[in-house]
């Protein structure tokens, strides 16, 4: 039988945010009820699930969130669920388990988990982990919003404006861009002005930074 999670009154270690969602996936109803009270007491919004499948059926949340996940589940186990949702980088995972060991911990952390707690654990330890996870979630969502704000104007560039932008951020002078594209320098300047205006770039360094953020993240090694 799974150990109960101790719940005691404790000040939230980080500022609470009523918009933040803390998902809990655990098949033990007593654990879910204890965590629900703890999470609400910290000012966050809990959402509880008894199985991995039930969680997967829930539409993806686009708000600061994290997942408190039990390792042992009746259908899909916690580690497999973690792998299934690996693309949700805006939702950090905190593992809880009654039977932790080194291989499990290593696998979970390699999969991107930010914490691996063995039951029973102190409530303030979990609250700290949740607070840090939500901070990370907010940072990821903010970065994604900035990238979306760049992609929208970038999608409005013409093919030629895209070509000019690529060469300009690569350090080519207008004369060099003209030579590579087979157009006049005056035409390059015209495309460059339109491109800078559409991208709302104030300067060349500003444009270079935008281009860097538009690049896809490199694939992880290993």
C-alpha positions in Angstrom: 0.0 0.0 0.0 1.3 3.4 -0.8 2.4 5.8 1.9 0.3 8.8 2.6 1.8 12.2 1.9 2.1 14.4 5.0 0.1 17.6 4.7 0.8 20.4 7.1 0.2 24.1 7.0 3.1 25.8 5.4 3.7 29.1 3.7 4.2 28.9 0.0 7.9 29.2 -0.7 7.2 31.2 -3.9 4.6 33.6 -4.9 1.3 31.8 -5.8 -0.4 32.3 -9.1 -4.1 31.4 -9.3 -3.7 30.9 -13.1 -1.0 28.2 -12.6 -2.2 24.6 -12.9 -0.7 21.7 -11.1 -1.6 18.3 -12.6 -1.5 15.3 -10.4 -1.5 11.7 -11.8 -1.7 9.1 -9.0 -3.9 6.1 -8.7 -4.1 6.3 -4.9 -7.2 8.4 -4.0 -5.8 9.3 -0.6 -2.7 10.7 -2.2 -4.7 12.7 -4.7 -6.9 14.2 -2.0 -3.9 15.1 0.2 -2.1 16.7 -2.8 -5.3 18.6 -3.8 -5.5 20.2 -0.4 -1.8 21.0 -0.3 -1.8 22.6 -3.8 -4.9 24.7 -3.1 -3.4 25.9 0.2 -0.5 27.3 -1.8 -2.8 29.2 -4.2 -2.4 27.0 -7.3 -5.1 25.2 -9.2 -5.0 21.4 -8.9 -6.3 19.0 -11.5 -6.3 15.3 -10.5 -6.2 12.1 -12.6 -6.2 8.5 -11.5 -4.4 7.2 -14.6 -2.0 8.3 -17.3 -4.7 7.7 -20.0 -7.1 10.0 -18.2 -4.5 12.7 -18.2 -3.7 12.2 -21.9 -7.3 12.7 -22.7 -7.3 16.2 -21.2 -6.7 18.9 -23.8 -3.3 20.5 -23.5 -3.1 23.5 -21.2 -1.5 26.7 -22.4 -0.9 28.3 -19.0 1.9 28.0 -16.5 1.7 24.3 -15.3 3.6 21.3 -14.0 2.9 17.6 -13.5 3.2 15.8 -10.2 3.5 12.2 -11.5 3.5 8.8 -9.7 5.9 6.2 -11.2 3.6 3.2 -10.6 0.3 3.6 -12.5 -2.2 1.0 -13.6 -2.1 1.5 -17.3 0.8 3.5 -18.7 3.5 3.9 -16.0 4.9 7.4 -15.1 8.2 7.0 -17.0 6.4 6.0 -20.1 4.0 8.9 -19.7 6.9 11.2 -19.3 8.3 10.0 -22.6 4.9 10.4 -24.3 4.7 14.1 -23.4 8.4 14.9 -23.9 7.4 17.7 -26.3 5.6 19.6 -23.6 8.6 21.5 -22.4 6.3 24.1 -20.8 5.1 21.5 -18.3 8.0 20.4 -16.0 7.6 17.0 -14.4 8.0 16.2 -10.7 8.1 12.4 -9.9 6.8 11.0 -6.7 7.1 7.3 -5.7 6.9 4.9 -2.8 9.7 2.7 -4.2 12.5 4.8 -5.6 15.8 3.5 -6.7 18.9 4.8 -8.5 18.0 3.5 -12.0 14.5 4.9 -11.8 15.8 8.3 -10.7 18.5 8.4 -13.4 15.9 7.5 -16.1 13.5 10.2 -14.8 16.1 12.9 -14.6 17.5 12.0 -18.1 14.0 12.4 -19.4 13.9 16.0 -18.1 12.2 15.6 -14.7 13.2 18.4 -12.3 12.6 16.4 -9.1 12.2 12.8 -7.9 10.7 12.5 -4.4 10.2 9.3 -2.4 7.1 9.0 -0.3 6.6 10.1 2.4 8.1 13.6 1.9 7.7 16.9 3.6 5.0 19.1 2.1 7.4 22.1 1.9 9.8 20.1 -0.3 7.1 19.4 -2.8 5.8 23.0 -2.7 9.3 24.2 -3.4 9.6 21.9 -6.4 6.2 22.9 -7.7 7.1 26.6 -7.3 10.4 26.1 -9.3 8.6 24.1 -11.9 6.0 26.8 -12.4 8.7 29.5 -12.7 10.3 27.4 -15.4 7.0 26.9 -17.1 6.3 30.7 -17.2 9.8 31.3 -18.6 9.2 28.8 -21.4 5.8 30.2 -22.3 7.2 33.7 -22.4 9.9 32.6 -24.7 7.5 30.8 -27.0 5.3 33.9 -27.1 8.3 36.0 -28.2 9.0 33.5 -31.0 5.4 33.5 -32.2 5.5 37.3 -32.3 8.5 37.0 -34.7 7.1 34.2 -36.8 4.0 36.2 -37.7 5.7 39.1 -39.4 8.4 36.7 -40.8 5.7 34.8 -42.6 4.6 38.0 -44.4 8.0 38.4 -46.1 8.2 37.8 -49.8 10.6 35.2 -51.2 13.0 37.9 -52.2 12.8 39.7 -48.9 13.6 36.4 -47.2 16.6 35.9 -49.4 17.8 39.5 -48.6 17.3 38.9 -44.9 19.3 35.7 -44.9 22.2 37.3 -46.6 22.1 40.5 -44.6 22.1 38.7 -41.2 25.0 36.6 -42.6 27.0 39.8 -42.8 26.8 40.5 -46.5 26.9 44.2 -47.7 24.2 45.5 -50.0 26.6 45.3 -53.0 27.4 41.6 -52.1 23.7 40.8 -51.7 23.1 42.3 -55.1 25.8 40.2 -56.7 24.6 37.0 -55.2 21.0 37.5 -56.1 21.7 39.0 -59.5 19.8 42.3 -58.8 20.8 45.9 -58.5 22.0 47.4 -55.3 19.1 49.9 -55.4 16.6 47.0 -55.5 18.4 45.3 -52.6 18.0 48.5 -50.6 14.3 48.6 -51.4 13.8 45.0 -50.3 15.9 45.6 -47.2 13.8 48.6 -46.1 10.5 46.7 -46.6 11.9 43.6 -44.8 13.2 45.7 -41.8 9.8 47.5 -41.6 7.8 44.2 -41.7 10.0 42.7 -39.0 9.9 45.8 -36.9 13.7 45.7 -36.7 15.3 48.9 -35.4 18.8 48.0 -36.4 21.0 45.3 -38.0 21.9 43.8 -34.6 18.2 43.7 -33.8 17.5 41.8 -37.0 20.4 39.4 -36.3 18.9 38.6 -32.9 15.5 38.0 -34.4 16.9 35.7 -37.0 18.7 33.7 -34.3 15.5 33.3 -32.3 13.7 32.1 -35.4 16.1 29.2 -35.9 14.9 25.8 -34.6 16.6 24.6 -31.4 19.4 22.1 -32.0 18.5 18.5 -31.4 19.9 17.1 -28.1 23.0 14.9 -28.3 23.1 11.3 -27.2 
